[in-house]
Every structure is written in C-alpha cells, then in structure tokens.
Amino acid sequence: MEEVFVSLAELKVILEKEKAARSELNPEQQYSLSHASLFARVLADKVPPIVKELMEIPMMSPFNAVKIVDLMPTHMDDVRAIFAKERFALSKEDAEKVLEIVGKYR
C-alpha cells in the first residue's frame, strides 16, 4: 500500500463528500472536518500544482511539500521551522524559492 499525504484543503473535500454520502460523520471525522475548514489556506484544486512545483526543489519530500501547502509560509523563518526536524538544512536559495512558489498562489 502506498502512503499518500493529503493537505487540509483536500481532507476537507474528502470529508464533505463522506458527510453527504452518509449524512453523518463520527466525532473524530467531524472534528477533522471542522479543523480542515478552519485552517485550510488554499482551495483543494490549487494543491496539486503547488505540490508539483515544490517537488522540483532539491531535497523536498512529499510530506514537506504538503506541510508547506497547509501552512503557506510568508517568512523565511516559517520555512526553516518546517524543515527543523530534517537531517539537512534547506539552502537559502531553496527557501526563497519556496516563498516565491507559495506567493504565486495566495
């Protein structure tokens, strides 16, 4: 089974479809839908092109690309925080490229 990372915007769409199909979500799903509705910063249809562009940056993982889409960072420190747990540091040029890509989709 392949692991797929889903942004908050995509999660919101998935859970809304489930709610329409079943008419009711369990409490965990309802909480997740509420959270995704509150914190999703882009529309679900914009997520794949953003992730695709981000994946062209060296050392970018699908997890980090989706995390960037969820957070839509505006400052260099925000980008560095996303990569804080990684075993490598994103170069200044690559971090600036992340901000440039994200800026196009605001």
VMD Tcl script that draws the C-alpha trace (Angstrom):
set ca {
  {0.00 0.00 0.00}
  {1.36 3.41 -0.96}
  {1.46 6.26 1.53}
  {-0.22 9.43 0.26}
  {-0.10 12.78 2.03}
  {-3.26 14.87 1.92}
  {-3.46 18.61 2.55}
  {-6.08 20.14 4.80}
  {-7.91 21.51 1.75}
  {-8.08 18.04 0.19}
  {-9.11 16.50 3.52}
  {-11.96 18.99 3.75}
  {-13.27 17.94 0.32}
  {-12.97 14.22 1.17}
  {-14.83 14.61 4.47}
  {-17.54 16.80 2.93}
  {-18.18 14.08 0.32}
  {-18.37 11.44 3.06}
  {-20.75 13.59 5.06}
  {-23.01 13.96 2.03}
  {-22.89 10.23 1.32}
  {-23.53 9.10 4.90}
  {-25.37 12.15 6.25}
  {-23.32 11.91 9.45}
  {-19.66 11.66 10.43}
  {-18.25 10.11 13.57}
  {-16.92 12.60 16.15}
  {-13.29 12.27 15.04}
  {-14.21 12.89 11.42}
  {-16.41 15.82 12.37}
  {-13.56 17.33 14.40}
  {-11.19 16.80 11.45}
  {-13.64 18.48 9.08}
  {-14.03 21.41 11.43}
  {-10.25 21.75 11.75}
  {-9.70 21.49 7.99}
  {-12.43 24.06 7.30}
  {-10.91 26.48 9.77}
  {-7.23 26.12 8.79}
  {-7.14 25.25 5.07}
  {-5.45 28.22 3.39}
  {-5.94 27.32 -0.27}
  {-8.60 25.65 -2.36}
  {-8.20 21.92 -2.98}
  {-7.82 22.40 -6.75}
  {-4.72 24.55 -6.20}
  {-2.91 21.94 -4.09}
  {-1.58 19.62 -6.87}
  {0.09 22.41 -8.90}
  {1.71 23.88 -5.78}
  {2.99 20.47 -4.66}
  {4.26 19.74 -8.17}
  {6.28 22.96 -8.22}
  {7.58 22.40 -4.70}
  {8.71 18.87 -5.57}
  {11.11 20.34 -8.14}
  {13.16 21.81 -5.28}
  {16.07 19.52 -4.31}
  {15.62 17.57 -1.06}
  {11.85 18.27 -0.96}
  {9.75 15.36 0.30}
  {6.04 14.92 -0.38}
  {5.38 15.31 3.35}
  {7.15 18.67 3.49}
  {5.52 19.87 0.27}
  {2.05 19.19 1.70}
  {3.04 20.78 5.01}
  {4.11 23.91 3.12}
  {0.76 23.99 1.31}
  {-1.06 23.66 4.64}
  {0.92 26.47 6.26}
  {1.53 28.74 3.23}
  {4.56 30.37 4.89}
  {5.22 34.07 4.38}
  {8.64 34.42 6.00}
  {11.97 32.63 5.78}
  {11.72 31.64 9.46}
  {8.42 29.85 8.76}
  {10.08 27.79 6.02}
  {13.01 26.96 8.29}
  {10.60 25.82 11.02}
  {9.01 23.31 8.64}
  {12.43 21.77 7.96}
  {13.67 21.97 11.58}
  {13.28 18.22 12.19}
  {15.04 17.20 8.99}
  {18.63 15.95 8.96}
  {19.51 18.65 6.46}
  {19.04 22.38 6.20}
  {17.28 23.85 3.20}
  {19.56 26.32 1.43}
  {18.66 30.00 1.49}
  {18.05 29.91 -2.27}
  {15.70 26.94 -1.97}
  {13.84 28.54 0.94}
  {13.41 31.70 -1.13}
  {12.10 29.56 -3.99}
  {9.53 28.04 -1.60}
  {8.36 31.54 -0.65}
  {8.22 32.53 -4.32}
  {6.09 29.49 -5.24}
  {3.75 30.00 -2.31}
  {3.44 33.70 -3.13}
  {2.13 32.91 -6.61}
  {-0.85 31.03 -5.14}
  {-2.00 33.47 -2.45}
}
mol new
graphics top color blue
foreach p $ca { graphics top sphere $p radius 0.5 }
foreach p [lrange $ca 0 end-1] q [lrange $ca 1 end] { graphics top cylinder $p $q radius 0.2 }
display resetview
